[in-house]
Amino acid sequence: MEMATAMESVAANALRSVLFRVQQAAERSARQSSQVRVVAIGKTKPVSLIKEVYDAGHRYFGENYVQEFLDKAPQLPADIQWHFVGHLQSNKAKTLLAGVPNLYMVESVDSTKIANHLDSAVASLGRAPLKVLVQVNTSGEESKYGVEPSECVQLAKHVKHECRNLEFSGLMTIGMLDYSSRPENFESLSACRTEVCKALEIPEDQCELSMGMSGDFEKAIEMGSTNVRIGSTIFGAREYPAKK
Ligand SMILES: *Cc1c(COP(=O)(O)O)cnc(C)c1O
């Protein structure tokens, strides 16, 4: 046990409170909190703040802008399991993998093209297979990335059968544009998992559901999420600079 000091970081305290809420939500859904990964999303936040959460013992972090990720990852410890959760252009796949050797998972694969680029980037760098999630647009908004729910089986099959350097690991969704996913979106992702697991002949516990963010992670866990992506509740509200 580590002793709490008088100078606890605000972000570290926020993390602890999130982990406690995760545990309670997991219990409500008759699961253990060890079955739910909390990915701390540090986008727009400084490396020093991420390090505070790391020093509190956390190891799962995520980013969603490639350039920011490439700047920050090398300044942080190598035993972080990084998740990339943003939109990825295929010409950036190799740069991302080369710049973040400890990239653990890409959660936002939404086309065969990006899957193929990631696959060949892994091969050319000779790194371990990369876990990927297929991103599904469950809210039907045109502004959202992700395949339609009706297309998730096809893309999951492609990853599993055609991309030998990728490890198909499940499905991800964001939900509504204001980041407040709704239960319908979570139900839709869960239904996608049922179909995908049937088509791929894999058990459901081998297909993760990445759903739930600051505003809705407890609901998402109650509905089966195995991976919640939490930014502002841990790191504080984001301030975006005015567009140049
Ligand atoms: C920013 C972001 C999050 C975290 O959002 P919060 O509401 O701040 O918790 C989660 N997922 C994705 C894809 C994001 O871009």
The ligand as a Tripos MOL2 file, in Angstrom:
@<TRIPOS>MOLECULE
LIG
   15    15     1     0     0
SMALL
NO_CHARGES

@<TRIPOS>ATOM
      1 C1        -11.9260   12.8750  -25.8240 C.3       1 LIG1
      2 C2        -12.3990   11.5050  -26.0120 C.ar      1 LIG1
      3 C3        -12.8700   10.7520  -24.9130 C.ar      1 LIG1
      4 C4        -12.9440   11.2940  -23.5020 C.3       1 LIG1
      5 O1        -13.9860   12.2180  -23.3910 O.3       1 LIG1
      6 P1        -14.4290   12.7950  -21.9600 P.3       1 LIG1
      7 O2        -15.8530   13.1240  -22.1660 O.co2     1 LIG1
      8 O3        -13.5740   13.9680  -21.6840 O.co2     1 LIG1
      9 O4        -14.2550   11.7330  -20.9600 O.co2     1 LIG1
     10 C5        -13.2700    9.4600  -25.1590 C.ar      1 LIG1
     11 N1        -13.2390    8.9070  -26.3900 N.ar      1 LIG1
     12 C6        -12.7940    9.5930  -27.4540 C.ar      1 LIG1
     13 C7        -12.7840    8.9360  -28.7840 C.3       1 LIG1
     14 C8        -12.3700   10.9120  -27.3000 C.ar      1 LIG1
     15 O5        -11.9410   11.5760  -28.3660 O.3       1 LIG1
@<TRIPOS>BOND
     1     1     2 1
     2     2     3 ar
     3     2    14 ar
     4     3     4 1
     5     3    10 ar
     6     4     5 1
     7     5     6 1
     8     6     7 2
     9     6     8 1
    10     6     9 1
    11    10    11 ar
    12    11    12 ar
    13    12    13 1
    14    12    14 ar
    15    14    15 1
@<TRIPOS>SUBSTRUCTURE
     1 LIG1         1 GROUP 0 **** ****
